[in-house]
Amino acid sequence: MTDAFFTLYQGLEREGPGEAADVAWVADLLNLPADARICDAGCGSGADVPALLMAAPQGRVTAVDSHKPFIDELLVRVDADPRVTAYAGSMAKLKGPFDLIWSAGALYFLGVEKGLKSWRPALAKGGAVAFSEPCFFTDTPRDAARAFWDGYQTTDQAGIGARVRAAGYQTLATRRISDAAWQAYCRPLQARIDALRPGADRELSAVLDASQAEIDTQKRVGDETGYLMSVVRPA
Ligand SMILES: C[S@@+](CC[C@H](N)C(=O)[O-])C[C@H]1O[C@@H](n2cnc3c(N)ncnc32)[C@H](O)[C@@H]1O
């Protein structure tokens, strides 16, 4: 992550769309025990950690992200909560056992099949993975919807299910990340872009332009593409 990119995201609530209701939905679905061991893989600055702790109040959350400044922000956010361990590192090498591996908008950096395979040894018996993943919600996404994911091999719900199966997992349930979650992510991002615009250097301006284009495109094609959350377990 470049300095300019971090300048844009520094201090924002989250680095991708999502909401506490997604965590509660997964916890209900799995009947997650109160003392669950959870990993937040690609945690960013830890937007989901408070909700994960609410879902498992006697549990533990291990949060990992490759970008150290996000981990520093996360540690401030959780205010030395002894239930949380956070470190900068690769989510491709998780050390479990975990009852739940939670990953909001991050698994696609590894690829669904490769990432799920790599996480399998870190899952406790009966453990599950919940991840949100770029998805097309129509058979005929417009070019702008395809371009939104910047070259990533985005597919539809059936395609994500096929990648899950290829990794040796079964899908328990899916749900779309809501429009409200997108708005809650985009609104503060827009305010930050507007605030940084005056006096931005070339590198920062390019990052702001790219982010503005992302917000504008999401408004136009949000009914055609977005994130699908899948809850999966080894088959
Ligand atoms: C779109 S952000 C989502 C962050 C957070 N989960 C959220 O929803 O706000 C994706 C995160 O994945 C992290 N990431 C990407 N590749 C990673 C890797 N191989 N290991 C650990 N973290 C990674 C990035 O640094 C970034 O913080």
The ligand as a Gaussian input file, in Angstrom:
#p B3LYP/6-31G(d) Opt

LIG

0 1
 C      -10.481000      -3.874000       1.260000
 S       -9.470000      -3.969000       2.704000
 C      -10.659000      -4.576000       3.887000
 C      -10.251000      -4.296000       5.314000
 C      -11.264000      -4.666000       6.384000
 N      -11.524000      -6.093000       6.416000
 C      -12.548000      -3.891000       6.195000
 O      -13.547000      -4.486000       5.753000
 O      -12.563000      -2.689000       6.520000
 C       -8.436000      -5.381000       2.405000
 C       -7.331000      -5.556000       3.416000
 O       -6.621000      -6.750000       3.130000
 C       -5.247000      -6.539000       3.454000
 N       -4.435000      -7.555000       2.765000
 C       -4.277000      -7.739000       1.428000
 N       -3.489000      -8.801000       1.186000
 C       -3.130000      -9.305000       2.401000
 C       -2.328000     -10.427000       2.816000
 N       -1.753000     -11.246000       1.922000
 N       -2.189000     -10.669000       4.139000
 C       -2.776000      -9.851000       5.047000
 N       -3.551000      -8.780000       4.706000
 C       -3.739000      -8.517000       3.405000
 C       -4.992000      -5.101000       3.011000
 O       -3.854000      -4.542000       3.648000
 C       -6.303000      -4.418000       3.416000
 O       -6.231000      -3.865000       4.698000

